[in-house]
């Protein structure tokens, strides 16, 4: 047989299977395009010149691995589906006298054609869109735009190498599939697996437990640090739970329904339930995939968008003032002078300040039981971790100064700011010192720099520096090397008329500070804003890219599911019509089944998101986003848009399904 | 009055993209009495399947009438036709047409469930039929777990459970081995003895020789018919075989 013949056969095969190959080629093109663009952006030298561009490039080059990873999974999934569907065709070729050797040549040529087409189009479109995305990034980072067109040859080479390897692996996988089977098996390849699925109580139960514990974690975890630590575990549990419930749980439920004779032997239920048992067997994993992907898309988009939109809030929360100076004093006596030292430095540097906020705090971790707060000891067990409360001590003088009040406290009296928690104790016991609670505060200005959101924390206003030093002494004894230091916070705005830039002010301040500057940190709002901007822009960017990839995978899975089911259901409904089910009823049952199967993943994804909410909210607080309403709104909008896209996908792909089934009617 | 009367039935197929017209049935006339067992024979392309589809109300004739119990089934509208088919006709197909998603019992129940019958009633109807067909032990199994002969018996049970006026069998022995064929034919005879009317389309001389009457179709008309009368099975077989030979060699119409 001549080479031209093989080529024509390969081309013919692709044409014949265009219903399956066009979506495959499209997804190849999109994946290659995305890979090229992210790769090229991460190497684009112009990006280095944008402020924050380097952060973005780092995150993009990390994102590249994630995209490559998912690209491999999706393309492999699709390819294995295609081969499974085409087994019959290969079997026929085999029986008609083509050896497996010849088949492998034809398949190699097919793969080559698909590879070349996707590569050329993918990189071509990638190069065109690359510039658009570069402009978008520049806009996001508030940068001026460099002219010119950038083509990254390195990225082209990388894309070619990566996707060539993927295609090669897929080709090898296909050959293995075909070589393992004999012609008769090949002929029946797409008809296998009609046995009724077994009921797997145990797996369903494990799935339920996994899902339940994942949900429980999210609801029960109170503080952000623990939330961060357990997030991955919760995600993993929910993923495992989802797959198990989709595969085993659904069948357990359906079989229970079938056992209920009065429910089961009703026209609609009868056909739906029995069909669903089979549908679930074949589709459970696919539906699980769709559900997990949808959840990922939604979580990713809603968090990254929230961060991006809420960025100004975040900056305002974290840096209410232009400059934030913090000084930790190793020697507690030095703390007495820090404020004077700062005033001196500011005066020497000639900085005009506005809206100063000055105070000293001592933060101590304590273990809380009832109204006693003990300083940690070696006997503290893991259980105590949830009882840890960080106490921030502040002197009455500093309190009165920052708040502009004139409160008086006796030596055994304190004011308490419980940071949003319930507090009703009249007396509190701190490291065996009993204090009378003179008042509970609604707010405290000194709170602004601490994220009271992170851990359980409480502010205690004590009467004098002496009491503060006494507590400092106690905590030094209890914690030794791990003890904390008295911390001075000196925040201020530059006066509007100030000609000095923030950067200059910062340098002058450090140069003129008379005390120990080893533990002095000067943060500026400006610098942090830029850092945050590039960080969150990168998150958002990667979030959008990955969402796009996942949505594409969802579409693909749905589409192939519809095709497969269409062909299988066609026969089923033909038989039912012969036995006397009228067309309207057939349509009704088809609709209800297709709808259930389709919207189950979306509904489950919505439930996942509701349960993920408390955990994500806490994690966002760790990133200083405490605008819960913003997050809720973003999530709701994301879900709405996603649901809309989902419905659209459903209508488009179900057209294919009805097209196939309709021939039977 | 006859149970089924077919009068001047004509069917012309027109393909969608060409003007070619194919005459499948030109002028078919016959009638079947209640309790009869009739076989229809004919070569491929003689119009057997078209005739059966029209009798089953799956297809509409170009002209002519089909009266079942005095009701013209070609005039029944689309909405009622399914219910009519369910309640008055029973089907047995060559390839069984059992649904793999249902257990054998549920397959048999299918037409009853579609007619919204209650479970206890269905169960009551199933028992005698299952006993008669000897399929009690396989009711809980699934179609893919049983043999072809068993599948066909399940399909017969499905056709019988609605107590239809007429059973239409389309090559019921076509996919069966000789032993199963023999069993099925004996079963049909037994059912027929219980006063069940059966109309069977077949290629098989053996199958046809079980019937009380055999109609031969050629070129879209009923060409000839043989009555069993008191002929033995072997004589009947010989008779049919001779007729087919005459038909194949293009003999003149036998009056």
Boltz contact constraints between the chains, C-beta under 6 A:
constraints:
  - contact:
      token1: [A, 194]
      token2: [B, 100]
      max_distance: 6.0
  - contact:
      token1: [A, 194]
      token2: [B, 144]
      max_distance: 6.0
  - contact:
      token1: [A, 261]
      token2: [B, 119]
      max_distance: 6.0
  - contact:
      token1: [A, 265]
      token2: [B, 113]
      max_distance: 6.0
  - contact:
      token1: [A, 265]
      token2: [B, 119]
      max_distance: 6.0
  - contact:
      token1: [A, 267]
      token2: [B, 113]
      max_distance: 6.0
  - contact:
      token1: [A, 267]
      token2: [B, 114]
      max_distance: 6.0
  - contact:
      token1: [A, 270]
      token2: [B, 113]
      max_distance: 6.0
  - contact:
      token1: [A, 274]
      token2: [B, 101]
      max_distance: 6.0
  - contact:
      token1: [A, 274]
      token2: [B, 102]
      max_distance: 6.0
  - contact:
      token1: [A, 275]
      token2: [B, 101]
      max_distance: 6.0
  - contact:
      token1: [A, 278]
      token2: [B, 101]
      max_distance: 6.0
  - contact:
      token1: [A, 575]
      token2: [B, 97]
      max_distance: 6.0
  - contact:
      token1: [A, 575]
      token2: [B, 99]
      max_distance: 6.0
  - contact:
      token1: [A, 578]
      token2: [B, 97]
      max_distance: 6.0
  - contact:
      token1: [A, 579]
      token2: [B, 110]
      max_distance: 6.0
  - contact:
      token1: [A, 579]
      token2: [B, 111]
      max_distance: 6.0
  - contact:
      token1: [A, 580]
      token2: [B, 82]
      max_distance: 6.0
  - contact:
      token1: [A, 580]
      token2: [B, 85]
      max_distance: 6.0
  - contact:
      token1: [A, 580]
      token2: [B, 86]
      max_distance: 6.0
  - contact:
      token1: [A, 580]
      token2: [B, 111]
      max_distance: 6.0
  - contact:
      token1: [A, 580]
      token2: [B, 114]
      max_distance: 6.0
  - contact:
      token1: [A, 581]
      token2: [B, 114]
      max_distance: 6.0
  - contact:
      token1: [A, 582]
      token2: [B, 82]
      max_distance: 6.0
